Amino acid sequence: MALFAPLYERAMRWSTHRHAVRYLGLLSFCEAIFFPVVPEIMLVPMTLAQPRRWWWFATVSLFFSLLGALVGYAIGYWAIEAVTPWLLELGYGERFEQIKQVARDDGFWFLLIGGFTPIPFKLLTLASGAVSMPLLPFIAGALIGRGKRVYLVAGLIRLGGPRAEAWLRRHVERIGYLVLLLVVLVVAAFKFWPEA
């Protein structure tokens, strides 16, 4: 049964919508604070549909992701007690304390590599605010960490061009199930892995 191919086709249609850039910005903003869907879900098909605009799409995603990161930081700084029950409900309680400790000790470097770790970006932004990480290193780390990810993804898709689109279309089911498996494994690790 094809589960991900229809979603891929729908994402490709949305990517050419006249408000697609706004949707990408909104998704990037929300993902940095609370939303579980990564902006690449729109960035990739938009780049495939309009490859010459890859730089613009990555820039929009980065800009709004940074705005969201600042909101996440502010929530962590001023209202971490209010969101802690939500974090506990999602199973991030003990892990979030560990993330806060790393953010306190090595926040800039943590954000720098955070774009390529299974730790959701929203947890990094909340933790950075919760430990009062200095704002300039936070912005620099988030800018470089998230920037290298969105520009790398969009740039690789641009370089791949029609071949990348054909490859994605051919393997979308396998990729979808692999991503789903990785999400389940990350959630399981956060919930059931013995604490250090």
LINSULDA-V537923 format. One record per backbone hydrogen bond with DSSP energy under -0.5 kcal/mol. CO is the residue of the C=O (numbers start at 1). NH is the residue of the N-H. Records with the same first field share a line. If there is no record, write none. Layout:
BEGIN
CO->NH + NH
END
This chain:
BEGIN
1->3
3->7
4->8
5->9
6->10
7->11
8->12
9->13
10->14
11->15
12->16
13->16
14->17
17->20
19->23
20->24
21->25
22->26
23->27
24->28
25->29
26->30
27->31
28->32
30->33 + 34 + 35
38->41
39->42 + 43
40->44
42->46
43->47
44->48
45->49
46->50
50->53
51->54
53->57
54->58
55->59
56->60
57->61
58->62
59->63
60->64
61->65
62->66
63->67
64->68
65->69
66->70
67->71
68->72
69->73
70->74
71->75
72->76
73->77
74->78
75->79
76->80
79->82 + 83
80->84
81->85
83->87
84->88
85->89
86->90
87->92
88->91
92->96
93->97
94->98
95->99
96->100
97->101
98->102
99->103
100->104
101->105
102->106
103->107
106->110
107->111
108->112
109->113
110->114
111->115
113->116
114->117
120->123 + 124
121->125
122->126
123->127
124->128
125->129
126->130
127->131
128->133
129->132
134->138
135->139
136->140
137->141
138->142
139->143
140->144
141->145
142->146 + 147
143->147
144->148
145->149
146->150
147->151
148->152
149->153
150->154
151->155
152->156
153->157
154->158
155->159
156->160
157->161
160->163 + 164
161->164 + 165
162->166
163->167
164->168
165->169
166->170
167->171
168->172
171->175
172->176
173->177
174->178
175->179
176->180
177->181
178->182
179->183
180->184
181->185
182->186
183->187
184->188
185->189
186->190
187->191
188->192 + 193
189->193
END
